[in-house]
Structure formats: structure tokens, C-alpha cells
Amino acid sequence: MPFTKIESVDGKGRGVARIQGKVTFVEGAIAGEVVSYSLTKRKPGYNIAKISSLIRESAARVSPRCDSFGVCGGCSMQHIDTATQVSIKQRVLEDNLSRIGKVAPDIIFPAIYGDGWRYRRRARLSARFVRKKGLVLVGFREKGNSFVAELHHCYVIPRKVSEILRPLGNMISSLSIKKEVPQIEMAASDSVIALVIRVMDNLSKDDQRLLATFAKQHSCRIFLQPRGIDSIYLFYPQDQPKNLYYSLPEFNLEIAFSPSHFTQINFAVNRVLVRRAVALLDPQKNDLIADYFCGVGNFSLAIARTGGSVVGYEVNESLVKQAYLNSEINGLDKSVRFITSNLFSDLKNPQDVVNRFDKCLIDPPRDGAENLINNIGTNGPDRIVYVSCNAATLARDSGVLVRQKGYTLKGAGLVNMFPHTSHCEAIAMFEKR
């Protein structure tokens, strides 16, 4: 059996080795280990392999907590200790900035991270009727295919949600439309669990009774989604509020959101992230500050609480309405306003949308903020804080800001929003030269 030494770990959590001069990604291997392996895929530019046996084990290797690790696609790094996970992702961030953006930060910010377990307050779970088992499985997809992993327990979602996965699958198995329930989205606050069940056919009266009984027994709120995201409605209990809440205690904020709204999935890390972002922006009383891709007001309201006036921009009108509601709930409606705007399309008036602000915060989706960045002029914001969920697009946009728009990358650092996964988030700060 051939063996090799693992040189590093890539952005997907795979060991990287050079075998006969060809890059080979070894699933489940850690830098410094010596492993025997077998090839599973041969590609023109690289190979993929799996470990046959460990010859020399890394000190960073730990026993995965989950019995389904390696089968379930929800986690890819449970076999690596937390500190090493963070250092791997930090290196991925720095490599992207250097290779794609051709930039380097003046300083590396300390990584933001928290507890690696029970952190995930939002999750999109698959549901599938398995004829051979005679039941519906609810969980994450298996690694590398579309099957649903059979989970006995999940340690990254709240305990109460983990405990109802099997009962939830059993309940759906009893529905007349059990084959027409492909997806369940979970959203959890500190006290409420909401399940958004995608239904592709009409529910019978017996189906409705089963759903209501399940919600009552497990103290959760059930929403149904018969069509697109705008069709989501609260099914049971109808006398309960539709909104959930999370808090930012340092800023004395309560943020309301519905299960269909985007929010950060890790509440504890989000609190530290908001604190870091506001500190880097350093809002002053007379500052006019933009919050691009503002969502329900996660950063906008904290900035407004600290100082200055804030204008939030968001393409989703439902999120804008929720952001306004949150500004009223927290007594900040005089300090912040929100505008519905598609920041990916051509900006009709860049001077009004981009170049009139003293400072700005950018928190885009994975595609980044290329169009917004390209519209920054010579009179653009003096300071930019960029919160990213994709190191590659952050690096691309950083390159434009530094090499074309006259900014300095003062600092950048990892935000470990998704422990035990290869998902890499970051925060960076830019100042005009």
C-alpha cells in the first residue's frame, strides 16, 4: 500500500500531498501526518484519495464527537482540534488575499471564534422518504451525494432540535404527502424553535392534525411553505408571534426576525463580530455611515446606538420592513433609515448611494460586492469595514480597493462562524490613503 506525507490542509478541510509530482487531496488527513492511501478519483490536474491507514498521526487529530462524521456532509473538520481549525482557515484567508487580490493586510486581527457545539441557530435540512427503511429521514445530505444522512444526534444544532429529528421524520412518514416534503428549515432563538416545512402538495385534515399535535408536543412553531419564499406562513400555533428574537446585549438591542429572513447562524460569534465591526468603524457623532446588504439591521442598529447616522441598503423589501421594525423596537428610528436597493445592478446615482458617506460597512453574500466597489470614486468613504462569507470574493474586492481605489488594507482576520466546517468568514478594514 503506497504512503505519503501530508503537506497542508486545503480550504475544504482535505489533506494536500504531492504524489509523483501531482497534487493529491486526501480526505480526512491533517498536515504533518504520514498516511497510506488509495486513489478514488483521477483528474487531469489533481487526484483525490482516501486514507487506508494512519502511519504517523498529527497531534491536532481528535476523535469526532458525531458518529455520523465522514458520512454526513454537515461537518468536515470534527477530526481536527479547534485551534488548528482556526489556523487552517486563517491561512486560507491569507492565501486568498495574496493569490487572488495580490494584497497583504498591515496586521492580522485576532480570530473571532466561540464554542464549536450547539452553535447553529439556522439550518436547511433535507427530508426524504426511504422506501427500504419505510420512513422519512431528516438531516443534512451525505458527503458527496444527495442521500440524506441518517442522524442519531447532531451536535452543532441546538440540543432540542437534535432530539426531535427522529420524531420529526416519523411524523412526516405518517403524512399522506410524505413523498412531497423535500426540505425543512430550522430557525432557533434562545427560547423558540421554528420549523419551516416545504410542502409540495395539499395537506389532508389528518395531516394538519398530525402537524399541530407535533408542534404542541415538542413546543415548536411550524410554518408551511407551499411555493416560493413569499408563501411561508405560520401554521401552528397561530396565536403566537411570527417573529423570533436574538439579542446584542452590549448594544442593548433586541433584533426580531422571521424564520425566512437571513440572520447570522452563530449568535455568540455574531455578538463578537458586531463588537469588532463597530470598533473598527469607530462611529463619531457627525458621521454619516452606510450599511450595505444590511438585512434586518444587525450592524446598522449597533452602529446607530454608538454614534452617527446610518443608512442601510438591502435588496429584499421584506428585510427592509423588518429592519425598520427593529429600529422602532429599539428606539433608533430617528438615527437610521433603510432603503430598498439592488447593489448588484447598475447604480443609477453612485454619488448618492456610495460616495457621500464618511464610512461604510459592507456585508455581502458569497458573490461579494464587486459592483458596489467599482462605483467608489475619489470621494468615497474614508473607512470601509468589510464582513465576508467568502474569502475568494473578499480577496478580489480587496485587490480593487487597494490597487485601483486608493485604499490601504489596514487589517484582516478570520471569523469562525461555522466551526467544524471548511466555511471561512472574515472581517477586513480599509482606509483611504
SULWO-V622907 format. One line per field, one symbol per residue. ss: DSSP state (H for helix, E for strand, - for the rest). phi: phi as a letter, one per 20 degrees, with the letter a starting at -180 (. if undefined). burial: I if it has 16 or more other C-alpha atoms within 10 Angstrom, else O. A space follows every 50 residues. Layout:
BEGIN
ss = ???
phi = ???
burial = ???
END
This chain:
BEGIN
ss = --EEE--EE-----EEEEE--EEEEEE------EEEEEEEEE----EEEE EEEEEE----E-------E--E-------E-HHHHHHHHHHHHHHHHHHH H-----EE---E-------E-EEEEEEEEE----EEEEE-EE-----E-- ------E-HHHHH-HHHHHHHHH----HHH--EEEEEE----EEEEEE-- ----HHHHHHHHHHHHH---EEEEE---HHH-EEEE-------EEEEEHH H-EEEEE---------HHHHHHHHHHHHHHH------EEEEE-------H HHHHHH--EEEEEE--HHHHHHHHHHHHH------EEEEE---------H HHH-----EEEE-------HHHHH--------EEEEEE--HHHHHHHHHH HHH---EEEEEEEEE---------EEEEEEEE-
phi = .fcbeeeacefdnefdcddlmdfcedgnecgnfdcebcfdbddgdacccc febeeceffefcfgfefefndfefcccfedfgffgffffffggfffgffe elccffcdfgfebbfecmeeecbddecbfdffembeecrefffnbefefe eeacedeggffgfdffgffffffeffdgedcebcddccefccddcdefde bfefffgffffffffffdlcddddcfcfffefbfebefeeffedccdcgf dlcddebegeefbfedfffgffffgfffffflfdgefdcecemfleogeg ffffferndccddbfeffffffffffffgemdfedbcccfbefeefefcg ffededefbbdccefffncgffffefdfdfgfccdddcdbfffffgffff feecdnddefabbfcefcgmdefddbcccccff
burial = OOIIIIIIIIIIIIIIIOIOOOOIIIIIIIIIIIIIIIOOOOOOOOIIII IOOOOOOIOIIOOIOIOIIIIIIIIIIIIIIIOOIIOIIIOIIIIIIIOI IIIIIOOOIOIIIIOIIIIIIIIOIIIIIOOOOOIIIIIIIIIOOOIIII IOIIOIIIOOIIOOIIIIIIIIIOIOIIIIIIIIIIIIIOOOIIIIIIII OOOOOOIOOIIIOIIOOOOIIIIIIIOOOOOIIIIIIOOOOIIIOIIIOO IOIIIIIIIIIOIOIIIIIIIIIIIIIIOIIOIOOOIIIIIIIIIIIIII IIIIIOIIIIIIIIIIOIIIIIIIIIIOOOOIIOIIIIIIIOIOOOIOOI OOIIIIIIIIIIIIOOOIIIOIIOIIOOOIIIIIIIIIIIIIIIIIIIII IIOOIOIIIIIIIIIIIIIIIIIIIIIIIIIIO
END
